[in-house]
Amino acid sequence: MRTAEMRKKAKKYIDEADDHVVKMVYSLLEADREDDWWKDLPPEVKKGILRAEKQLSEGKGKPHEEVMKKYRSFITST
């Protein structure tokens, strides 16, 4: 299928989709922009991400599954 055909079909799907699907497609397309999302983050968020990356590289992180075992009851009780 040529790109022009895919574009036309994609537009039709989006026009017929519910709001949730439109938001998901928009997010996907927005994430694929050439803009650097990092520059849009607030300084305190960048600092936290960099600190977390450093901790992980030093072996100080906990595996996701270990954290989920501890907090799963909070998530499922809401």
N, CA, C and O atoms as a GROMACS GRO file, in nm:
protein
  312
    1MET      N    1   0.085  -0.118   0.000
    1MET     CA    2   0.000   0.000   0.000
    1MET      C    3   0.090   0.124   0.000
    1MET      O    4   0.186   0.132   0.076
    2ARG      N    5   0.056   0.217  -0.084
    2ARG     CA    6   0.135   0.340  -0.093
    2ARG      C    7   0.106   0.429   0.027
    2ARG      O    8   0.003   0.416   0.093
    3THR      N    9   0.198   0.520   0.054
    3THR     CA   10   0.186   0.612   0.167
    3THR      C   11   0.059   0.696   0.157
    3THR      O   12  -0.009   0.716   0.257
    4ALA      N   13   0.028   0.744   0.040
    4ALA     CA   14  -0.092   0.827   0.022
    4ALA      C   15  -0.218   0.748   0.059
    4ALA      O   16  -0.311   0.803   0.119
    5GLU      N   17  -0.221   0.621   0.023
    5GLU     CA   18  -0.336   0.538   0.057
    5GLU      C   19  -0.344   0.514   0.208
    5GLU      O   20  -0.451   0.517   0.267
    6MET      N   21  -0.227   0.489   0.268
    6MET     CA   22  -0.224   0.469   0.413
    6MET      C   23  -0.270   0.594   0.487
    6MET      O   24  -0.344   0.585   0.586
    7ARG      N   25  -0.227   0.710   0.439
    7ARG     CA   26  -0.265   0.836   0.502
    7ARG      C   27  -0.417   0.855   0.496
    7ARG      O   28  -0.480   0.895   0.595
    8LYS      N   29  -0.474   0.827   0.379
    8LYS     CA   30  -0.619   0.841   0.362
    8LYS      C   31  -0.695   0.745   0.454
    8LYS      O   32  -0.794   0.783   0.516
    9LYS      N   33  -0.647   0.622   0.461
    9LYS     CA   34  -0.712   0.522   0.545
    9LYS      C   35  -0.697   0.558   0.694
    9LYS      O   36  -0.791   0.542   0.771
   10ALA      N   37  -0.580   0.605   0.732
   10ALA     CA   38  -0.556   0.644   0.871
   10ALA      C   39  -0.647   0.760   0.911
   10ALA      O   40  -0.702   0.759   1.021
   11LYS      N   41  -0.664   0.857   0.824
   11LYS     CA   42  -0.753   0.970   0.852
   11LYS      C   43  -0.896   0.921   0.872
   11LYS      O   44  -0.967   0.970   0.960
   12LYS      N   45  -0.938   0.825   0.790
   12LYS     CA   46  -1.073   0.770   0.802
   12LYS      C   47  -1.090   0.701   0.937
   12LYS      O   48  -1.190   0.719   1.005
   13TYR      N   49  -0.990   0.620   0.975
   13TYR     CA   50  -0.995   0.552   1.105
   13TYR      C   51  -1.004   0.652   1.219
   13TYR      O   52  -1.083   0.634   1.312
   14ILE      N   53  -0.924   0.758   1.212
   14ILE     CA   54  -0.924   0.858   1.319
   14ILE      C   55  -1.058   0.930   1.325
   14ILE      O   56  -1.110   0.954   1.433
   15ASP      N   57  -1.113   0.964   1.209
   15ASP     CA   58  -1.244   1.032   1.206
   15ASP      C   59  -1.354   0.947   1.268
   15ASP      O   60  -1.449   1.000   1.325
   16GLU      N   61  -1.341   0.817   1.257
   16GLU     CA   62  -1.444   0.726   1.309
   16GLU      C   63  -1.416   0.678   1.452
   16GLU      O   64  -1.500   0.614   1.514
   17ALA      N   65  -1.299   0.709   1.503
   17ALA     CA   66  -1.258   0.658   1.634
   17ALA      C   67  -1.319   0.738   1.749
   17ALA      O   68  -1.362   0.852   1.732
   18ASP      N   69  -1.322   0.675   1.867
   18ASP     CA   70  -1.369   0.747   1.984
   18ASP      C   71  -1.256   0.836   2.039
   18ASP      O   72  -1.142   0.826   1.993
   19ASP      N   73  -1.287   0.920   2.136
   19ASP     CA   74  -1.190   1.016   2.188
   19ASP      C   75  -1.064   0.950   2.243
   19ASP      O   76  -0.954   1.002   2.226
   20HIS      N   77  -1.081   0.836   2.308
   20HIS     CA   78  -0.967   0.766   2.367
   20HIS      C   79  -0.865   0.728   2.259
   20HIS      O   80  -0.745   0.749   2.277
   21VAL      N   81  -0.912   0.674   2.149
   21VAL     CA   82  -0.823   0.633   2.040
   21VAL      C   83  -0.756   0.755   1.978
   21VAL      O   84  -0.637   0.751   1.947
   22VAL      N   85  -0.831   0.862   1.959
   22VAL     CA   86  -0.774   0.984   1.902
   22VAL      C   87  -0.662   1.037   1.991
   22VAL      O   88  -0.558   1.078   1.941
   23LYS      N   89  -0.684   1.035   2.122
   23LYS     CA   90  -0.580   1.081   2.215
   23LYS      C   91  -0.456   0.992   2.208
   23LYS      O   92  -0.344   1.041   2.215
   24MET      N   93  -0.477   0.861   2.195
   24MET     CA   94  -0.363   0.770   2.186
   24MET      C   95  -0.283   0.795   2.058
   24MET      O   96  -0.160   0.800   2.061
   25VAL      N   97  -0.353   0.812   1.947
   25VAL     CA   98  -0.285   0.838   1.819
   25VAL      C   99  -0.210   0.971   1.827
   25VAL      O  100  -0.096   0.982   1.783
   26TYR      N  101  -0.275   1.071   1.883
   26TYR     CA  102  -0.212   1.202   1.897
   26TYR      C  103  -0.084   1.191   1.981
   26TYR      O  104   0.020   1.247   1.944
   27SER      N  105  -0.091   1.119   2.092
   27SER     CA  106   0.026   1.101   2.178
   27SER      C  107   0.139   1.031   2.104
   27SER      O  108   0.256   1.069   2.117
   28LEU      N  109   0.104   0.930   2.028
   28LEU     CA  110   0.204   0.857   1.950
   28LEU      C  111   0.272   0.949   1.849
   28LEU      O  112   0.394   0.949   1.836
   29LEU      N  113   0.192   1.027   1.778
   29LEU     CA  114   0.248   1.118   1.679
   29LEU      C  115   0.329   1.230   1.745
   29LEU      O  116   0.433   1.271   1.693
   30GLU      N  117   0.282   1.278   1.856
   30GLU     CA  118   0.351   1.384   1.928
   30GLU      C  119   0.487   1.336   1.979
   30GLU      O  120   0.585   1.410   1.977
   31ALA      N  121   0.492   1.211   2.025
   31ALA     CA  122   0.616   1.154   2.077
   31ALA      C  123   0.718   1.134   1.966
   31ALA      O  124   0.839   1.129   1.992
   32ASP      N  125   0.671   1.123   1.843
   32ASP     CA  126   0.760   1.098   1.730
   32ASP      C  127   0.813   1.227   1.666
   32ASP      O  128   0.887   1.223   1.568
   33ARG      N  129   0.774   1.340   1.723
   33ARG     CA  130   0.822   1.468   1.668
   33ARG      C  131   0.974   1.477   1.681
   33ARG      O  132   1.036   1.407   1.761
   34GLU      N  133   1.031   1.563   1.602
   34GLU     CA  134   1.175   1.581   1.610
   34GLU      C  135   1.215   1.666   1.729
   34GLU      O  136   1.332   1.669   1.767
   35ASP      N  137   1.120   1.736   1.788
   35ASP     CA  138   1.151   1.819   1.904
   35ASP      C  139   1.205   1.734   2.016
   35ASP      O  140   1.166   1.618   2.032
   36ASP      N  141   1.294   1.792   2.093
   36ASP     CA  142   1.353   1.722   2.206
   36ASP      C  143   1.266   1.744   2.329
   36ASP      O  144   1.265   1.854   2.386
   37TRP      N  145   1.193   1.641   2.371
   37TRP     CA  146   1.103   1.654   2.485
   37TRP      C  147   1.179   1.685   2.614
   37TRP      O  148   1.122   1.742   2.707
   38TRP      N  149   1.306   1.646   2.620
   38TRP     CA  150   1.385   1.669   2.741
   38TRP      C  151   1.392   1.818   2.775
   38TRP      O  152   1.384   1.855   2.892
   39LYS      N  153   1.406   1.902   2.673
   39LYS     CA  154   1.420   2.046   2.698
   39LYS      C  155   1.292   2.107   2.756
   39LYS      O  156   1.297   2.214   2.817
   40ASP      N  157   1.179   2.040   2.736
   40ASP     CA  158   1.052   2.091   2.787
   40ASP      C  159   1.025   2.052   2.932
   40ASP      O  160   0.931   2.104   2.993
   41LEU      N  161   1.106   1.962   2.987
   41LEU     CA  162   1.084   1.920   3.125
   41LEU      C  163   1.130   2.028   3.223
   41LEU      O  164   1.228   2.098   3.197
   42PRO      N  165   1.060   2.042   3.335
   42PRO     CA  166   1.105   2.136   3.438
   42PRO      C  167   1.239   2.090   3.497
   42PRO      O  168   1.266   1.970   3.500
   43PRO      N  169   1.322   2.182   3.543
   43PRO     CA  170   1.454   2.147   3.596
   43PRO      C  171   1.449   2.043   3.709
   43PRO      O  172   1.535   1.956   3.716
   44GLU      N  173   1.348   2.052   3.797
   44GLU     CA  174   1.343   1.958   3.908
   44GLU      C  175   1.312   1.816   3.860
   44GLU      O  176   1.356   1.718   3.922
   45VAL      N  177   1.238   1.803   3.751
   45VAL     CA  178   1.209   1.671   3.694
   45VAL      C  179   1.336   1.614   3.631
   45VAL      O  180   1.367   1.496   3.650
   46LYS      N  181   1.408   1.696   3.556
   46LYS     CA  182   1.534   1.652   3.497
   46LYS      C  183   1.631   1.606   3.605
   46LYS      O  184   1.695   1.502   3.591
   47LYS      N  185   1.640   1.683   3.712
   47LYS     CA  186   1.730   1.649   3.822
   47LYS      C  187   1.693   1.513   3.882
   47LYS      O  188   1.781   1.431   3.910
   48GLY      N  189   1.565   1.489   3.901
   48GLY     CA  190   1.519   1.362   3.956
   48GLY      C  191   1.550   1.244   3.865
   48GLY      O  192   1.590   1.138   3.911
   49ILE      N  193   1.531   1.264   3.735
   49ILE     CA  194   1.560   1.158   3.638
   49ILE      C  195   1.709   1.126   3.637
   49ILE      O  196   1.748   1.010   3.639
   50LEU      N  197   1.790   1.229   3.634
   50LEU     CA  198   1.935   1.209   3.633
   50LEU      C  199   1.983   1.140   3.762
   50LEU      O  200   2.071   1.055   3.759
   51ARG      N  201   1.923   1.179   3.875
   51ARG     CA  202   1.958   1.116   4.003
   51ARG      C  203   1.919   0.967   4.001
   51ARG      O  204   1.996   0.882   4.046
   52ALA      N  205   1.802   0.937   3.949
   52ALA     CA  206   1.756   0.798   3.941
   52ALA      C  207   1.846   0.715   3.849
   52ALA      O  208   1.879   0.601   3.880
   53GLU      N  209   1.886   0.773   3.735
   53GLU     CA  210   1.976   0.702   3.644
   53GLU      C  211   2.110   0.672   3.712
   53GLU      O  212   2.166   0.564   3.695
   54LYS      N  213   2.160   0.768   3.788
   54LYS     CA  214   2.286   0.749   3.859
   54LYS      C  215   2.273   0.638   3.962
   54LYS      O  216   2.361   0.552   3.974
   55GLN      N  217   2.163   0.640   4.036
   55GLN     CA  218   2.140   0.536   4.136
   55GLN      C  219   2.133   0.397   4.071
   55GLN      O  220   2.189   0.300   4.123
   56LEU      N  221   2.064   0.389   3.959
   56LEU     CA  222   2.056   0.261   3.888
   56LEU      C  223   2.192   0.212   3.842
   56LEU      O  224   2.224   0.094   3.853
   57SER      N  225   2.272   0.304   3.790
   57SER     CA  226   2.406   0.265   3.742
   57SER      C  227   2.496   0.221   3.857
   57SER      O  228   2.592   0.148   3.836
   58GLU      N  229   2.464   0.265   3.979
   58GLU     CA  230   2.540   0.225   4.098
   58GLU      C  231   2.481   0.100   4.164
   58GLU      O  232   2.526   0.058   4.271
   59GLY      N  233   2.380   0.042   4.100
   59GLY     CA  234   2.318  -0.079   4.154
   59GLY      C  235   2.225  -0.055   4.272
   59GLY      O  236   2.197  -0.147   4.348
   60LYS      N  237   2.178   0.067   4.287
   60LYS     CA  238   2.093   0.102   4.401
   60LYS      C  239   1.944   0.089   4.371
   60LYS      O  240   1.861   0.112   4.460
   61GLY      N  241   1.909   0.054   4.249
   61GLY     CA  242   1.768   0.045   4.213
   61GLY      C  243   1.705  -0.087   4.258
   61GLY      O  244   1.775  -0.182   4.294
   62LYS      N  245   1.572  -0.091   4.256
   62LYS     CA  246   1.499  -0.213   4.286
   62LYS      C  247   1.424  -0.255   4.160
   62LYS      O  248   1.371  -0.171   4.088
   63PRO      N  249   1.420  -0.384   4.134
   63PRO     CA  250   1.346  -0.431   4.016
   63PRO      C  251   1.198  -0.396   4.027
   63PRO      O  252   1.141  -0.393   4.137
   64HIS      N  253   1.137  -0.368   3.915
   64HIS     CA  254   0.997  -0.328   3.909
   64HIS      C  255   0.908  -0.429   3.981
   64HIS      O  256   0.819  -0.390   4.058
   65GLU      N  257   0.930  -0.557   3.956
   65GLU     CA  258   0.844  -0.660   4.016
   65GLU      C  259   0.854  -0.659   4.168
   65GLU      O  260   0.755  -0.684   4.237
   66GLU      N  261   0.971  -0.629   4.222
   66GLU     CA  262   0.988  -0.622   4.367
   66GLU      C  263   0.906  -0.506   4.426
   66GLU      O  264   0.842  -0.520   4.531
   67VAL      N  265   0.909  -0.394   4.361
   67VAL     CA  266   0.832  -0.278   4.406
   67VAL      C  267   0.682  -0.308   4.394
   67VAL      O  268   0.604  -0.274   4.483
   68MET      N  269   0.643  -0.370   4.284
   68MET     CA  270   0.501  -0.401   4.264
   68MET      C  271   0.447  -0.496   4.368
   68MET      O  272   0.331  -0.485   4.408
   69LYS      N  273   0.529  -0.592   4.414
   69LYS     CA  274   0.485  -0.684   4.519
   69LYS      C  275   0.446  -0.605   4.643
   69LYS      O  276   0.347  -0.636   4.710
   70LYS      N  277   0.524  -0.504   4.673
   70LYS     CA  278   0.500  -0.424   4.794
   70LYS      C  279   0.376  -0.337   4.780
   70LYS      O  280   0.300  -0.323   4.875
   71TYR      N  281   0.356  -0.278   4.663
   71TYR     CA  282   0.250  -0.177   4.647
   71TYR      C  283   0.127  -0.224   4.567
   71TYR      O  284   0.034  -0.146   4.547
   72ARG      N  285   0.126  -0.348   4.522
   72ARG     CA  286   0.015  -0.398   4.442
   72ARG      C  287  -0.119  -0.384   4.515
   72ARG      O  288  -0.220  -0.353   4.452
   73SER      N  289  -0.120  -0.406   4.646
   73SER     CA  290  -0.246  -0.397   4.721
   73SER      C  291  -0.301  -0.256   4.718
   73SER      O  292  -0.423  -0.239   4.720
   74PHE      N  293  -0.216  -0.154   4.714
   74PHE     CA  294  -0.264  -0.016   4.706
   74PHE      C  295  -0.330   0.011   4.571
   74PHE      O  296  -0.431   0.081   4.563
   75ILE      N  297  -0.274  -0.044   4.466
   75ILE     CA  298  -0.324  -0.021   4.332
   75ILE      C  299  -0.457  -0.093   4.310
   75ILE      O  300  -0.551  -0.035   4.255
   76THR      N  301  -0.466  -0.216   4.353
   76THR     CA  302  -0.587  -0.294   4.328
   76THR      C  303  -0.701  -0.258   4.422
   76THR      O  304  -0.816  -0.292   4.395
   77SER      N  305  -0.672  -0.189   4.531
   77SER     CA  306  -0.779  -0.155   4.627
   77SER      C  307  -0.853  -0.028   4.588
   77SER      O  308  -0.955   0.003   4.649
   78THR      N  309  -0.805   0.045   4.488
   78THR     CA  310  -0.872   0.170   4.449
   78THR      C  311  -0.975   0.147   4.345
   78THR      O  312  -1.040   0.242   4.301
   0.00000   0.00000   0.00000
